[in-house]
Amino acid sequence: MGNSGSAVKVCADHQGGINWLSLSPDGQRLLTGSEDGTARLWSTADSQCHGHFQGHESYITFCHLENEAAFTCSADHTIRKWDVVTGQCLAIYRGHTSIVNRILVAKDYLFSGSYDRTARCWSVDKEKQIQEFRGHRNCVLTLAHYSSRDVLEEEEEGEEEEEKVSRDLLVTGSTDCTVKVWWVSSGRCYQTLLGHTGAVLCLILDAPNRELFSGSTDYTIRTWNIVTGEQLKVFKEHQGSVICLELVNRHLYSGSADRTVKCWLVDTGERIQTYKAHKHSVSTLKYHAGILFTGSGDACARAFNSKSGVLQKIFRGHKFIINCIQIHNELLYTASHDGTLRIWDIRGICKRNKRRLKKERSAQGRSSQKGSLSRLFNNKVGCMVQQEHGE
C-alpha cells in the first residue's frame, strides 16, 4: 500500500466548504454546491470552472446535475434551476418554510425534502408545486423514487384511478425514525415502514428486486419489501450511525460513524468484509471496478480492494471532512468542507486491480479445469471398480 502523493489538481475557487458534488449523466461536467451560497460548474475534460451560479441567500445544502440543467437547494428555503451554458437562473421553486436538505430529479418531476417536515413535488419546467407530502413528525433527510410498473403486479396496485395512471412513488427517510412511501399523484401515504429507533440518514432502492435499504443513527441497516412494507432483514454489526450506502451486484456497502465500511451479502444478510483504517466517520463511498473508494471525517480518501479489504491507497491533502466523491475516466474527484475540489489520478490502482482480476479468473479457470479432470478420472476409476466387482 502506497501513498498517492499530491492531487493532480486542486480547485479552490469556492469561499466556503463544499457540501455536495454531482456528476452529469454524460460525464462531461461536475457541479459543486457550497457554504458560500454559490454553485460552480466544472469540465471533466480540462478541470476548469466553466460556470458560477449565484443567487441563493444562504448556503447550498445539496445539488444535482443533468446534462442541460443544474439544480441547487439551500438553507434559504428555495430550490433553483440553472442553465449550464449561460449560468442563468431559469426557475426558483418556493414553498418550503425551512432548510431544503435534499433534491431528486426523476422524469419531469423535481422532489425535495426539508426541515419543515414535508417533502414536495414540483414540475421541472413550470416552476410549480404539484404535490406536498405531509405526515412526518420531523425533518425529511433523504429521498428515493420509483415507478410501481417496476415492482407491482396489476392485482396488487391501488384502486384509485389517478394512482394507476401515474404509478410514481416517492420514498422519504426522516429523523422521526420512519421511512414513508407516497403516491406522487395523490400525496397519499402508501406505506409507513416502522422499525428504526434512530434518524434515517440514507436510503438506497433496488426496485427490480422490490427492496429498499435504510441506514440509521440506531447503528442498523434495514431491508424492506417496498410492496408489502415487510421488514426483511436487520444488519446489526456497526457500532455507530450508518451514514452512507452503496449497492453493487447484490453486495451492500455501508459507511459508518464507527470508522468502518462493511460489505454485506444482500441475499443472506452475512457480513463478508470490514474495511478499516479510517480515523474518523466514513462520510461517503463509491464502488468502481472492484475498488471501494471512501471519504472520511479524517480528511482523507482511501481505496480498498473490495474483495480482500486490503487498503491500497490513501489520498492526503484535504484539511477537513470529505463530503462527497465522484469517479470519471479513472479520475477521482473529492469535495471537502475545506472548500476545495481535488482531482486524483487512479489509473495505476485501476490497472493493478484489472491485472489481479485477470489472474484470479485465470486461476479459477485452471482450478475448474483441474476439477473437471479430477471428476473425469474419479468417474473412470469408479467404472473400473464396478467392472472388477461385476456390478
C-alpha positions, 0 to 999 in steps of 0.5 A: 500500500502506497501513498498517492502523493499530491492531487493532480489538481486542486480547485479552490475557487469556492469561499466556503466548504463544499457540501455536495458534488454531482456528476452529469449523466454524460460525464462531461461536467461536475457541479459543486454546491457550497457554504458560500451560497454559490454553485460552480460548474466544472469540465471533466475534460480540462478541470476548469470552472466553466460556470458560477451560479449565484443567487441563493441567500444562504448556503447550498445544502445539496445539488444535482446535475443533468446534462442541460440543467443544474439544480441547487437547494439551500438553507434559504428555503428555495430550490433553483434551476440553472442553465449550464451554458449561460449560468442563468437562473431559469426557475426558483421553486418556493414553498418550503418554510425551512432548510431544503436538505435534499433534491431528486430529479426523476422524469419531469418531476423535481422532489425535495425534502426539508426541515419543515417536515414535508417533502414536495413535488414540483414540475421541472419546467413550470416552476410549480408545486404539484404535490406536498407530502405531509405526515412526518413528525420531523425533518425529511433527510433523504429521498428515493423514487420509483415507478410501481410498473417496476415492482407491482403486479396489476392485482396488487396496485391501488384502486384509485384511478389517478394512482394507476395512471401515474404509478410514481412513488416517492420514498422519504427517510426522516429523523422521526425514525420512519421511512414513508412511501407516497403516491406522487399523484395523490400525496397519499401515504402508501406505506409507513415502514416502522422499525428504526429507533434512530434518524434515517440518514440514507436510503438506497432502492433496488426496485427490480428486486422490490427492496429498499435499504435504510441506514440509521443513527440506531447503528442498523441497516434495514431491508424492506419489501417496498410492496408489502412494507415487510421488514426483511432483514436487520444488519446489526454489526456497526457500532455507530450511525450508518451514514452512507450506502452503496449497492453493487451486484447484490453486495451492500456497502455501508459507511459508518460513524464507527470508522468502518465500511462493511460489505454485506451479502444482500441475499443472506444478510452475512457480513463478508468484509470490514474495511478499516483504517479510517480515523474518523466517520466514513462520510461517503463511498463509491464502488468502481471496478472492484475498488471501494473508494471512501471519504472520511471525517479524517480528511482523507480518501482511501481505496480498498480492494473490495474483495480482500479489504486490503487498503491500497491507497490513501489520498492526503491533502484535504484539511477537513471532512470529505463530503462527497466523491465522484469517479470519471475516466479513472479520475477521482474527484473529492469535495471537502468542507475545506472548500476545495475540489481535488482531482486524483489520478487512479489509473495505476490502482485501476490497472493493478486491480484489472491485472489481479482480476485477470489472474484470479479468473485465470486461476479459477479457470485452471482450478475448474479445469483441474476439477473437471479432470479430477471428476473425469478420472474419479468417474473412470476409476469408479467404472473400473471398480464396478467392472472388477466387482461385476456390478 
